Amino acid sequence: MPKHSLMRFINIALRGTTLASKFLLIFFLAKFLEPQELGVYGLLTATIGYALYLLGFDFYTYTTREILKRKRHEWGGLLVDQGALSAVLYVIFLPLLSLIFIKEILPWNYAAWFFVLLVLEHLTQELSRLLIAISEQLLASAMLFLRSGIWAVLVTMLMFFRPDTRDLNIVLGSWTAGSFLALLLGLYRLRQLKISGWNKKIDWQWIGQGLKVAIPLLLATLALRGLFTIDRYWFADLANMETLGAYVLFIGISSALMSFLDAGVFAFIYPELISAHHNKDAHVFRLKVRALLWQTLTLSAAFAIVALLVIDPLLFWLDKPLYTEHKNLFPWTLLIMLIYSMGMIPHYALYAQGLDRPIIHSHIASLLIFIPATWLMSQYWPLQAVPAGLCIAFLSILLWKCLAFIRLTPAQYR
């Protein structure tokens, strides 16, 4: 087997194992915890995921492009600049995020876990993005396995054999340990790369230039990720925390599709798309876009078929009437992720060309579409309103980006 194919296989295997571990965790949480506790877990993970963007400001979108264009002896200076920006953002936003607990939006007894996990997840996420950008996908997958995989297996085994450990605090503590080990691995690899330029003075002017690029993208990302945060809070408001547990379970299963695509398709193709466009190689760019299209379609179709086949046996195993009662939510959550994954095809094709404006506009528009659409449907179909609203929002993103790709991409690159 060629080295590239072997590395890709190992990468997918690591991601697949991580996904299996996350599946195992979510199902054992659904099995051993009350649906209300699963709902709280869903709110915590969604809020941490959203708050990550406030600590990073999506500045990696600018740093990644700059790193791919520059020599290794310049990388250290770029990373120091990004770190300086994050330090400022920590000082601003960590105190503000405490309002989530002061206002009792989330329970106070999870506040310490929230902030520790938020910082660890941010640092490991930024390191993983750097490694992916410099074609160290395998190590990034190993970090993901530590962050989201192995600890989930261990805590699941613990809860299985020790009923007294079936507590959300045990889960969050294990997550913290996994993220910390992932951070150590990333820092070790970063040291091995022998990157220079660390002593360079912080270039606030360069940071300012990057923010001009990153902030519009950040607004777009906050709008997009807002969909996956508001949905849980809105769903809980329309139903209750117990039914939110069912929604968290089904969206968790469906979201595995994006993890598979990230590992097997996007992480490999998008750096090659950026390089092809930078080198003005239209032929390679076209080939990579075509590969992106067919690989995404094939993997998405296979995932959907398998998911629909296994959902009934999984619910039977859980033996919780609430989840079976709300099984009709699952096709909705699956459709959400299928539409979302299709939208990533024109997304990466536009991103590689530096065509950020249609990405930004489509994401912001999607939130503006989601809110009134969901509100209108909630008057008649409260349980289906949120997932249906997400489907409409992601369909608008898909159409917007496809039209932008056709309109803005030079003919030779299509």
N, C-alpha and C positions, 0 to 999 in steps of 0.2 A: 504494500500500500504506500503511495507517495506520501512524503512527510506532511504536505499541506492537507491532504485528505485525512491523514491520521490525526493531525491536530484538530481538524474540524470535528472529527468523530468524537474525540475525547472531550472537546468543548461542549458538544451537544449532549454527550453522556453525563457530564457534570451538571449541566443545566437541567437535564431530564431528571437526574437524581434529586436535585434541589426541588424541582417541581413536585416530584413524588413525595418528598418530605413535607412540603407545604400542604399537599393534599392530605397526607396522613394527619398532620396537625389540625387542619380545619375540620376534618371529620371526627377526630377524637375530641376536639373541643365541642363539636356539635353533639357528640355521644355522651360526654361526661359532664359538660357544663349545661346550665339552664340556657334556653334560647336568649333570655335577657342578658346574660353574661357574654354570650357570643356577640350580641348587639353592641355592648360596651366595647368589646375587643375590636369590632369593626369600626366604631367611631374613633378609637385611639389610633389605630393604624392609618385610617384615612386622614386624620388631623396631623399626625406626624409626617405623612407623605406630602401634605400640602405645605406645612410649615418649613419643610426642607428648602423650598424655593425662596423663602424669605432670607435664609442664611447663605444662600449661594447666588441669588439674583440671576440664575441661569448664565452666569459669566463664563462658564465653561464653553458655551457656544462660540464665544469670541476667542478664548484661549486655545481651543482645539484647532481652529482654523490657523491661528498664528503658529502653533507648534508644528503643524504639518508643512508649513512654508519655511521654517527656520532650521538652522543647524543645532545639534544637540548642546553645544556649549552656550547657547542662548536660552535653553529651556528653563534653567534654574531661576533666572531673573523673571521670566513670565509667571512661574509658579509662586514666587515670592510676592509678586504684585497681586495675584489672585488671593493669596493667603491674607495679605494686608486688608484687602477689601472685605473678606469674610470676617476678619476680626472686628472691623467697624460694624458690620451687620449684626454680629453677635451682641455687641454692646447695645444696639438699638432694639433688636427684636426679641431677644430672650426675656427681658422684663415685660414687654408688651404681651407676650404669649401667656404670661402668668394670669392675665385677665380671663383666660378660658376657665381657670379653676376658681378664681375669685368670684366670677359670675355664676359658678356652679354649672357651667355648660358640660364639663366633664368632672367626675368625682375627684375630690381632693386627695384621696388615698392613692391615686395613681400619678400624682404630679411629679414625684421624684423620678419614677420610671420614665415618664414622658420626656423630661428634659435630658436625662442621661442618654436615652435612646435617640433623641433628636440630634444631639451633637455627634454621637458615634455614627449614626446612619449618614449624616452629612459628610463627615470626613471619609468614610469608606466609599461612599458614592462618588465623591470627587476623584479619589484615587482610582477607582474602577474606570471612570470615564477617561482619565488620562491614559491608563493602560490599554483600553480599547482603541483610543486614537492613535497610539504608537504601535498598533498591531500585536499587543500582548493580550489577546482575547482569552487565551487559556488561563492565565493567571487571574484575570478579571472574573472568570467563571469560578475559579477556586475560591476567590474572595466571596463571591455570591453564595457558594456552597456553605461557607462558614457563617455568613450573615443570615441565611434563610433556610439552610438545609440540615446540617448535622445536628444542630441544637434542637431542631424540631423533632428529629428522630429520637434523640435521647430523652427529651421531655415527654414525648408520647409514650415511650416505654416506661418511664417513671410513673406516669399517671395510670398506665394500664395495670402495673403491679402494685402500686401504692395508692389506694383510693384517697388517702389523706392528703395527697399532693395535688389533687384535682382543684387547683386554685389559680386564678388569673395572675396572681403575683409570681407564682412559680414559672409560668409561661414567660412573663416579661423579664424575669431575672435570667432565664436561659437565653432569651433573645439578646440581652445585654452582653452576656458572656460570648456568644457567637460573634456579635459585631465587633467586640474588642479584639478577639483573635484575628478576625478579618483585617482590622486596622493594622495590627502588628505585622501580618503577612505582607500587606501592601507597602508599608514603610520599609520592610526588609528588602523587597524587590526594588523599590525606588532607590535605595542606597546602592544596590548592586548595579544599577544602570549607569552609575558614575556620571550623572548629569552635573554639569558645571554652571557657573553663573549665579550661584546662590548669594554671593557677597555684593551683588549689584544693588545700588541704591534704589529704593522704591520709586517707581516712575508713576506718579499720580496723574500725570498728563496722559500716559498710555492707558491707565485705568479709566480715566474720563472718556477717552475715545472708545474703549471697550464697552463702557456703560451706555454710550449712545447706540451701540449695536445691541447690547444685551437687554436693556430695559424694555424696548418694544417687544422683544421676544419673550421677556419675562411676563409682560402683561398678557401676551397670548397664552403662555403656559399656565399662568394663574387662572385665566378664564377656562382653559381646557381642564386643568386639574380640579378647578372649582366644581366642575360637573360631577366629578367622582368624590367630592366631599359634601357638597350641598345635597346630593341625592340621598345620602344616608340620613342626614338630619331631617330632610323634608319627608322622607319615607317614614321615619319614626314618628314624625308629627302627624302624618296622615293615618298611620296605623297605630303601632305601639312598639315597645322595645322587643317584645317577644317575636313579633312578625318581622321586625328588622333583623333578628337573628337568622331567619330563613332567607331574607334577601342577601345578607352578608355571605351566607353559605353558598348560594347560587352564583352570585357575582364573583366569589372567590374561585369557584370551579371554572367559570367562563373566562376569567382573566388569565388563566394558565395559557391560553392561546397566545397572548402577547409575549409571554415569557419564552415560549417555544420559538416564536418568530424572531424575537430579539437575539436568541442564542444561535439559531440555525440559519437565519437569513440576514437580518438587518446589521448585526455586529460585523459581518464579513463584507457586505456589499457597500454600505454607506461610505466607509473610508476610501474604497476603490472608486466610488462615484466622484467624491471630492477631488481625488488625485487626477482622475481622467479629465475632469473639467478644468482643473488648474493647468494641466499639460496640454489643453486644447485638443485632446484626442477624442473626436466625436464618435469614431467607430467603437471604441471601448466603452464610451458613455452609453451609447445605444444598447450594446450588448448587456451591460450591467442593469440598465433599466428593464430590459426584457426579462433578464433573470430574476430581478426583484418582483416583477409582475407574476410570472409563472410559479415561482417558488412560494410566494405568499398565497396565491390562489389554491395551489395544491395542498399545502399544509393546513390552510384554514378549512378546506372541505373535509379533509381526513379527520381533523380534530372535531368538527361538528358532528360527523357521523358517529364517531366513537363516543362522544359525550352523550348523545341522545340514546345510544344503546346501553350505556352503563348507569344512567341516572336512576332508573327504577331499582336495580339491585342495591345500589348504594343507599337509597332511602329506606329500603327494606332492612338493611343492616343497621341503620341508625335507630330504627324502631321508635321514632318520635312522631306522633300524629301531626304535630304542628307543621313539620317540614313536608310531610306527604300532602297535607291539606293545601299547602301553598305551592305545590309542584308546578302549577301553571306559570309561576314567575320565571322558571328556568329557561323556557324558549325565549322569553324576552331578554334575559341577561345574555344568553348566547348570541342572539341577534345583535345586541349592542356591541359586543366584542368583535363580531364578524365585520360589521360596518366600520368600526374603529380601525381594524387591521387593514381593510381595503384603503382607507384614507392615508395610511402610512406610505403607500406606493408613490403617489404624486408628492407627498410631503418630502420624502428623501430626495426625490428628483429635483424638487425646487430648492431644497436646502443646500444641496451640493453645488448649485449654481449661484448661491448667495442671494436667491430671490426670496427674501424674508417677508416682504410686505404682504403678499397674498396669504402666507401662513398666519401672520399676525391678525390680519383682517378676518380670516375664516374662523379662527379660534374665538376672537372677541364676539363675532356675530353669533357663534354657536351658543354662547352663554345668554346672549340677548334673545335668542330664539327659544332656548330651553325654558327660561323662566315663565314667559307668558303661555307657552304651549302646555307646560306641566300644570300651571295654575288653572287653565281652562279645562283640561281633562280631569283635574282633581275634583271638579264640581260634579262630575258624572261617574268616573271610574277611579276612586281614590287609590286602590291598590295597584292599578296598572298605570297610573298617571306618570309616576317618576320614570319607570323603565321606558315607557312609550315616548316620553319627552326626551330621554337620552337618545333613543333611536332617531328621532327627528333631528336633534342637534348634530349627531355624528354624520347623518346623511347629508346635511347642509355643508359640513366640512368636506366630505368626500367630493361632492359636486363642485364646490368652490375651487378646491385644489386641482381637480382634473381640468376644469376650464382654464385656470391660470396656467397650468403646465402647457396646454395646447396653445394658448395665446402668447405666452412669454418666452417659451423655449425656442431658440433658433432651429430652423428646419433641419439642419444637418445633425442636430443632437436628438431629434425625435426618431 
